[in-house]
């Protein structure tokens, strides 16, 4: 129990450090002491006397802080969903996009762009809204296609996800080829570029992220039972079909919210849960909460890198996560092959 507490403290410390780096580094660097005083000055009666440039307050409170919170929530959602998917499919190579969520969200965003919704007064919200609807429709279609005599076999679910995801990706490419004007914005979204900034997306998504992350943590016990196999899980008293439906819905909807407001960001949902499984073990009661905290820290660090690697220009964070995640994926694959051979 003491060891568990220490691990949580370490992960929380890593998240705090990543958060400070995220809000402090950029084109304008804000020292940690100044950063803390700016935050304390927002509390009535704090007695902090402003001795910093006014621009620092604006940059921190109106730009970086909401951006970092949204990034942290996105990383938490992707890593938590990835851990749930890996437990559900009993496969360390599973990730939140396995059943076509990202492809559906990308298609929804590109459809909104192709019809010119982004030029309307509320255009910046049409893209994430369309992406969210696209992700939900994709998950619904995949689930219905995978159903066999009232049951949803995991193999059929994966195959249906691959097929529907491939179709959605093809339609996305077709729409992008038809309109050169939207290619840049569409590529930015598909590479992990958030279409909205400020506090509005944070307030809009916080309830969904909050509910989704809590429900993912609740999935820990049924995921532990499912590791024994579906037949054994039924004998242990678990309603397997209901548990699978619940996990798929919660993980998919949480991923859909993340993709809708932050774009398509790969490998966070694959790398973080796998690392914690190696370091901690396969107990999903702890693996999912640790993945949530670790995913938030990992994406914050990746976002810092994306904003500073070629500063003052920034790159979509999805490019950086792919550059790091692809070699890690190959390492996992090689490790899995070695275990099979032995």
Secondary structure, 3 states (H helix, E strand, C coil): CHHHHHHHHHHHHHHHHHHHHHHHCCCCCCCHHHHHHHHHCCCCCCCCCCCCCHHHHHHHHHHHHHHHHHHHHHHHHHHHHHHHHHHHHCCCCCCCCCCCHHHHHHHHHHHHHHCCHHHCCCHHHHHHHHHHHHHHHHHHHHHHHHEECCEECHHHHHHHHHHHHHHHHHHHHHHHHHCHHHHHHHHHHHCCCCCCCCHHHHHHHHHHHHHHHHHHHHCHHHHHHHCCCHHHHHHCCCCHHHHHHHHHHHHHHHHHHHHHHHCCCCCHHHHHHHHHHHHCCCCHHHHHHHHHHHHHHHHHHHHHHHHHCECCECCCHHHHHHHHHHHHHHHHHHHHHHHHHC
